[in-house]
Amino acid sequence: MSTMNISLPESLKSFVDEQVGERGYSTSSEYVRELIRKDQDRQRLRGVLLAGAATAPAAPVDSAYFEGLRERVRRAPKSASQG
């Protein structure tokens, strides 16, 4: 694992220290890693949403569409775990 040192104003350092104590993180590094992971997830989701918004809809989503989905579920073979 690589090391990165960051400088924070005292108010941000105090906030990080509070979060570490209140949210059960063992270290400030663990808290910052979690923030970075969440930001990565947010950026991936944004990319997926933008890609979806850029594509033309294949079919209208109306009551007939949802009824078709329900019918497919009704006809699908039951798995062993469903009884």
C-alpha positions, 0 to 999 in steps of 0.5 A, a space after each residue: 500500500 502506498 502512503 500519501 500525506 495530506 494537509 488539512 486545516 484544523 477544522 477539517 482535521 477535527 471533523 475527520 477525528 470526530 467521524 473516526 470516533 463516531 462512525 467506528 473507523 479505526 484510523 483517519 486513513 480508513 475513513 478517507 479510503 472509504 470516502 474515496 471509494 464512495 466517490 469512485 462509486 458515485 463517478 461510476 454511477 454518474 457515467 452509467 446514468 449519462 450513458 443511459 440518458 444518451 441512448 434512445 429508449 427501445 420501447 415505451 414504458 407504460 402499463 403494457 410494458 410492466 404487464 409483459 414483465 409480470 407475465 414473463 415472471 409468471 411463466 419463468 420456471 420456479 427455482 428449487 429455493 422457491 418451494 
